[in-house]
């Protein structure tokens, strides 16, 4: 049951991605620059997550909990900020469908690469011809969506 709920939750998050990008693009035009919109969006996200952590009483890690390499602490937020910026910048130019198609294609290419090499602690799964063909079809689909 939990796995079905999680699949639904992730699909809902995917559904909301082009909505978020479109809303942030409107905000960027209103504020005068996409970076301003990304700052506001990220500040709201941070605030909501901080409040949630306080409400559900998430324990803050002690010094022993800070044992990961330095780059782990900054890379997730950096990637998130870049992702939000690119989404809100690209949505009004290329449209939601091409934007999300490119996001999905990029996510799958990255996922296959991480799996193939077993990078970042993931189990290793070699690239199969079927996976490669599926990604090629996705990339071709993005080009077709953009062209037509």
N, C-alpha and C positions, 0 to 999 in steps of 0.2 A: 504493500500500500504506500509506504514511504517513497519508494522509487517512482511510482506514478505521480505522486504529488510533486516530487522534485523535477520530474520531466515537465510537468505542467508549469511549475514555477520558472524553470529555465526558458521554456517556450514563451511564457508571458514576458520575461525579461527581454528576450529577443524581439518580441512584438513591439515592446516599448522603446527599443533602441532608435528606430527611425522617428518615432514621436518625439523622443528627447532631443534628437539632433535637429529636428524642425523647430521645436520650441526654442532651443538654444540659438538657432540661427536668427529667429525673430528677435531674441534678446540681444544678440550681437549687433543687429542693425539698429535696435533701439538705443543701445549704449554707445554705438559708434565704432566698435571693433570686436572681432571674434574673441580675442584674448580676454577682453573685459567680461564677456559672457562666460567664458571658460572659468574665470576666477569666481564669478558669482555662483555658477553651477557647482563648482568644487567646494566652495564655502558652505553652500546649503547641504551638500552631501556630507561633508565633515561634521557639520552641526547635528544633522539627524543621526548619524552614526554615533557621535559622542553621547547624545541624549539617550539613544537606545542602549549603549553600553552602560550608562549610569542606571537606567531604569531596570535592566535585567541583571544588574550587578556583576558585570564581567570583571574579574579580578585583573588588576594591572600587574604586569610581570615585574618581578624583582630583578636585581642585577644578574642573577643566574639565568633568568629567562631571556637575556639579551646576548645569546651565544652565537647567533648567526653571523656570517660575514657582513661587513658594513654595507656592501652593495645590495643585499637583500632588503634592507630597511628603506632604501631610496628608489629602487628600481620599479616596484609596483606602483607607487604614486606617480613616478615620472611617466611610466607607460600610460597610466590612466589619464594624466593631464594631456599628453600628446594625443591620445585616442579621442578624448572629448573635443579638443581643439580641431582635429582633422574632420571629425563628424560634423560639427556645427559650421565649419568653413566650407565643406564640400556639399552639404545637403542642398543649399539653394542653387548651386551651380550644376551639379550632375543629377540631382533628384534622389529621392529616397530609395527607389528600386536599384539603381546602379550603385548607390553608396552601400546599401546593405549587401548586395551581391559581391561587391569588392571586399567588404568586411568578412563575409563568410568564406570567400575564396582564400583570403589572406590568413584567416584563422585555421583553415584546414591545411594550407601549405605549412604554416608554422607548426601545427600539431603533428603532421606526418614527419616533419624534420625532427622534432623533439622525440617522437616515438622511435624513429629509425635509429637515432644515435643514443637513445636512452638518456637524454640530457636532463639536467636539473632533477635528478633522482627518480625519473619516470622509468617504468619497465621498458625494455627494448623490444620493439616490434618493427621488423624490417619492412621497407616499402614494398608492397606487392604490386604487380601489374594492374590489378583491379583498383587499388587506391590511387595509383598514378593516373589511370584513365578517368576515374571519378573527378579528380582535381582538374584534369585537362578539360573535362566537360564543364565544370564550374567556371573556369577561367573563360572558356569559349562563351558560356552563357552570359557572363558579365559584358563581354564585348558585344554580343547580340543585343542585350538590353540597352546598352549605351547607344548602339547604332540605330535601333528602331524605337 
